[in-house]
């Protein structure tokens, strides 16, 4: 994580499937995550609507 931060690179963690893993990712300082714990796969249209809702 420190190398990525020093190079201004955002880190993405994949495969987050439970709260324990999500907490570990947060402790490491990883910027973004994805996985079934966050949400199930969805079509592009649904992602666009979700993104607009939270901007």
C-alpha positions in Angstrom: 0.0 0.0 0.0 2.8 2.4 0.8 4.4 2.1 -2.6 1.1 2.7 -4.4 0.4 5.8 -2.2 3.8 7.2 -2.8 3.2 6.9 -6.6 -0.3 8.4 -6.3 -1.9 5.1 -7.4 -5.3 4.1 -6.1 -5.6 0.5 -4.9 -8.6 -1.7 -5.6 -9.4 -4.9 -3.6 -11.5 -7.5 -5.3 -13.5 -10.4 -3.9 -14.8 -8.7 -0.7 -17.4 -11.3 0.6 -17.8 -10.5 4.3 -17.5 -7.8 7.0 -14.2 -9.2 8.3 -12.5 -8.8 4.9 -13.9 -5.3 4.4 -12.6 -4.2 7.8 -9.1 -5.6 6.9 -9.1 -3.7 3.6 -10.0 -0.5 5.4 -7.2 -1.0 7.9 -4.7 -1.4 5.1 -5.9 1.9 3.6 -7.0 0.5 0.3 -9.0 3.1 -1.7 -11.7 1.0 -3.5 -13.2 -2.4 -3.2 -15.7 -4.7 -4.9 -17.3 -8.0 -4.2 -20.6 -9.7 -3.3 -20.5 -8.2 0.2 -20.8 -4.7 -1.4 -23.3 -5.7 -4.1 -24.0 -8.4 -6.7 -23.1 -7.9 -10.3 -25.5 -5.6 -12.2 -26.0 -4.3 -15.7 -24.4 -1.0 -16.7 -27.7 0.9 -16.6 -28.2 0.0 -12.9 -24.7 1.1 -12.1 -25.2 4.4 -13.8 -28.4 5.0 -11.8 -26.7 4.0 -8.6 -23.8 6.3 -9.3 -26.0 9.3 -10.1 -27.9 8.7 -6.8 -24.8 9.0 -4.7 -23.0 11.8 -6.4 
